[in-house]
Amino acid sequence: MTANLSPLPPLPSGFEAKGPDLLFAGKTVAAWAAQYGTPLYLYDTARLKRKYEALRAAMPKELYLSYAIKANPHTEVIRFLGKHYDGVDLASMGEMAKAMEAGVEPARMSFAGPGKSPAELEFAVKNGIGAISVESQRELELIIGIAQRLNTKARVYFRVNPAFELGSSGLKMGGGSKQFGIDAELIPDLVKGLKGNPLVTFHGLHFFTGVQNLNADAILSAFEKILAYAADLVESADASMEVLNLGGGFGIPHHRGDGELDLAKVGEGMGKLFDAIRPRLPKTRFKIELGRFVVGECGLYISKILYRKMSRGGVFLVMDGGLHQYLAASGHMSGNPIHRPMNIAIASRMDAPLEKVNVVGTLCTPLDRFGFNLELPRAEEGDLIAVLNAGAYGFSMSPLTFLSHALPKEVVL
Ligand SMILES: Cc1ncc(COP(=O)(O)O)c(C=O)c1O
């Protein structure tokens, strides 16, 4: 069973093992599990800081860096990131309230999403949000009505559904017929229509075309098209554009054997693109909004093996956690019909000989599996399974109440 297995791919960057133990934030994962119990999410702020510094150093200096809260809405995570990033991107009134609680000023917030309710729009306008990303003509009418009723100013930017898709990305969110944004060809008339409006002002454009992209060339090619579209719009609508939000979609090594995005290449490429377009967009500040790239690699999901079970020759490691706590690890979120296992480690047996195993959760559904036929060090009851790079779209994007299990702890270190 243990013979002839290929060596495991190296641990993703920032992780190391010592003897049988995986290390995280200066301790063994076993020590963290003993301290807080399992199942458990750990988020390491030192990693958040390192990631911020690497991003800031690689990106053009003038670039506005925004954190998309949806990736990890833990208040302490928002508080920490709010101090480093230029702003935050929101997807609901609840996120806005959390960001305010975490000390982020509304002027540094932008709010996107195809289904903002009238109450959410009013909350955002009343609280002086930096910008609302308008995703339909009807939404614009609602905002104008709210601004008039409250006699308050509101800044909008239009989320554009471009004519192109982002190559090499996980979920595609732009191009063709989509629920997100306003079709590119309709934008010039909307921009012109806002001219002279005393309360609602045109702030700029917002693009977000896809996520989890590890291909620098594909990202740069989308940015190039976005910049050209924005410059054409400014000229054709004779408008001034304060901000151009390019989106982002920067990916991280989620899956076993994934490479890393070449951040230096993206940064250098962006610098060149900005220099080239600057004469046509002299007053525009460029912005990106990133979620998983900011927080993904700061997190770990830890679950204990309750049972090592054999079924007709197959080994099943049954965890005390599962998809209800980390949906993405079960592959039911990727938009890809083929399940690609995440970076899973046996955190307390890093140096044991390999075997082929099935890693499954505690739920009574066959969907609850983190990986079938994985090659992992031989594990026993009580050993710890760790999903690496689990800081984004974990706790908050999982069906936590399914089967009424206790919630996993979240600890910010
Ligand atoms: C509008 C918008 N901004 C930002 C993000 C964050 O994406 P990611 O976490 O992949 O960086 C998303 C993700 O869906 C989004 O829809």
The ligand as an SDF file (V2000), in Angstrom:
LIG
                    3D

 16 16  0  0  0  0  0  0  0  0999 V2000
  -16.9470   42.3540   -7.0910 C   0  0  0  0  0  0  0  0  0  0  0  0
  -15.9380   41.4710   -6.4630 C   0  0  0  0  0  0  0  0  0  0  0  0
  -14.8190   42.0160   -5.9440 N   0  0  0  0  0  0  0  0  0  0  0  0
  -13.8670   41.2740   -5.3660 C   0  0  0  0  0  0  0  0  0  0  0  0
  -13.9960   39.8970   -5.2520 C   0  0  0  0  0  0  0  0  0  0  0  0
  -12.9120   39.1370   -4.5670 C   0  0  0  0  0  0  0  0  0  0  0  0
  -12.3920   38.1230   -5.3450 O   0  0  0  0  0  0  0  0  0  0  0  0
  -11.0910   37.3210   -4.8570 P   0  0  0  0  0  0  0  0  0  0  0  0
  -11.3600   36.9140   -3.4460 O   0  0  0  0  0  0  0  0  0  0  0  0
  -10.9720   36.1660   -5.7580 O   0  0  0  0  0  0  0  0  0  0  0  0
   -9.9380   38.2630   -4.9340 O   0  0  0  0  0  0  0  0  0  0  0  0
  -15.1350   39.2760   -5.7740 C   0  0  0  0  0  0  0  0  0  0  0  0
  -15.3030   37.8390   -5.6840 C   0  0  0  0  0  0  0  0  0  0  0  0
  -16.2670   37.2450   -6.0450 O   0  0  0  0  0  0  0  0  0  0  0  0
  -16.1410   40.0940   -6.3860 C   0  0  0  0  0  0  0  0  0  0  0  0
  -17.2470   39.5550   -6.8660 O   0  0  0  0  0  0  0  0  0  0  0  0
  1  2  1  0
  2  3  1  0
  2 15  2  0
  3  4  2  0
  4  5  1  0
  5  6  1  0
  5 12  2  0
  6  7  1  0
  7  8  1  0
  8  9  2  0
  8 10  1  0
  8 11  1  0
 12 13  1  0
 12 15  1  0
 13 14  2  0
 15 16  1  0
M  END
$$$$
